[in-house]
Amino acid sequence: MKPAKKVWPIPHNPIFDVGDRVLVPWGKDLKIPAEVIEDRGPLGIGGRQIVRVRFLTDIVFPYEESEFPAEMLERDPTPS
């Protein structure tokens, strides 16, 4: 079941949507594949989009999910 569409009090033009595959920069050269699981909305400075992602990797992390500003992420070019 799809979650209800959120209504934002300020204009919100999302860069990514829920379900999009992205690459998260990690350290100097590493990019970790992830999936957007929640659009947190225009919560960042100046109304920038914040998204919650779930990491899609076998590498062991201390956490499986995290939040990032959308402009930090890249769209994953590999097919899902």
C-alpha positions in Angstrom: 0.0 0.0 0.0 1.4 3.4 -1.0 1.6 6.0 1.8 -0.7 9.1 1.5 0.8 12.0 -0.4 2.2 14.6 2.0 1.1 18.3 1.8 3.9 20.7 2.5 3.3 24.2 3.9 6.0 25.7 1.5 6.6 24.8 -2.2 8.3 21.5 -2.5 9.9 20.4 -5.8 11.5 17.1 -5.0 14.7 16.0 -6.7 14.1 12.3 -5.8 10.9 10.3 -5.2 10.3 7.4 -2.9 11.6 4.2 -4.6 14.4 6.0 -6.5 17.8 4.3 -6.4 20.6 6.7 -5.5 24.3 6.6 -4.7 25.4 8.1 -1.3 28.9 9.5 -1.2 30.9 7.8 1.6 34.4 9.0 2.4 36.7 10.2 -0.3 36.0 7.7 -3.2 33.2 5.3 -2.1 29.6 5.6 -3.3 27.1 3.4 -1.5 23.9 2.2 -3.3 20.7 3.1 -1.5 16.9 3.4 -2.1 14.9 6.5 -1.1 12.3 5.2 1.4 10.9 8.5 2.6 10.7 12.1 1.4 11.1 14.1 4.5 10.2 17.3 2.6 11.7 20.8 2.5 13.3 20.6 6.0 16.8 21.7 5.1 18.3 25.2 5.0 16.4 27.3 2.5 13.8 24.5 2.1 16.1 21.9 0.5 14.8 18.4 0.3 15.8 15.9 2.9 15.3 12.2 2.1 15.6 9.0 4.2 17.5 6.2 2.4 18.0 2.5 3.1 21.5 1.2 2.1 21.5 -1.6 -0.5 24.8 -3.3 0.2 26.3 -6.3 1.9 28.9 -4.1 3.6 28.2 -4.1 7.4 27.3 -0.6 8.6 26.4 0.5 12.1 23.0 1.5 10.7 20.9 0.5 7.7 19.1 3.8 7.1 20.0 7.5 7.3 18.9 10.9 6.1 20.6 13.2 3.6 20.0 16.4 1.7 18.9 15.3 -1.8 21.5 17.4 -3.6 24.3 15.3 -1.9 23.0 12.2 -3.7 23.4 10.9 -7.3 20.8 8.9 -9.3 22.0 5.3 -9.6 22.6 4.6 -13.3 22.5 0.8 -12.8 19.2 -0.9 -13.6 17.2 -2.0 -10.5 
